[in-house]
Amino acid sequence: MKVTTAILTGGGEGTRLHPITQNRNKHMVPLGNKPMIFHAIETAVDAGIEKIYINLNPGETELQKHIGDGGHWGIDIEYFKQEGGPQGLAHVVKQGEDLVKDEPFLFYLSDNIFLEGIKELIEEFESGNYDCMLA
């Protein structure tokens, strides 16, 4: 089954990156000439992702303001609040469960950069008989 949907992390507190993240979302920290999360979005799009859901901390507005609806990348991006605030990665997946339904999906930590991309990993998952692939 083809993987066309992704959940990207947009929450968390970024405490390990203080003082850089004291006044901004860690996913908006510039890497090269653009925010880290832009690299993650582009990597997902290059791997065939067409729909992205991004989790947000309650009260977060910075990511939506800068990323928008995904039109810039030719995809659809929606946001969902991580109810109760940051509670770990499994909580992000649980919160996004109703959004992805029974579709296979990519779960991408947006503050991680893959220099070689992830297209080959997605292709391996699609061609194999996997329930889950962690990388």
JOZI-V487677 format. One record per backbone hydrogen bond with DSSP energy under -0.5 kcal/mol. CO is the residue of the C=O (numbers start at 1). NH is the residue of the N-H. If there is no record, write none. Layout:
# JOZI-V487677
CO:NH, CO:NH
This chain:
# JOZI-V487677
2:4, 4:50, 4:51, 5:106, 6:8, 6:53, 7:108, 8:55, 14:17, 15:18, 17:20, 17:21, 19:22, 25:28, 26:29, 27:37, 29:36, 31:33, 31:34, 34:31, 35:38, 35:39, 36:39, 36:40, 37:41, 38:42, 39:43, 40:44, 41:45, 42:46, 43:47, 44:49, 45:48, 50:76, 51:6, 52:78, 53:8, 54:80, 56:82, 57:60, 61:65, 62:66, 63:67, 64:68, 67:70, 69:77, 70:73, 70:74, 70:75, 71:74, 75:77, 76:52, 78:54, 80:56, 81:83, 82:85, 88:92, 89:93, 90:94, 91:95, 92:96, 93:97, 94:97, 96:99, 96:100, 97:101, 100:103, 104:4, 104:5, 106:7, 106:108, 108:9, 108:110, 109:112, 113:115, 114:117, 118:122, 119:123, 120:124, 121:125, 122:126, 123:127, 124:128, 125:130
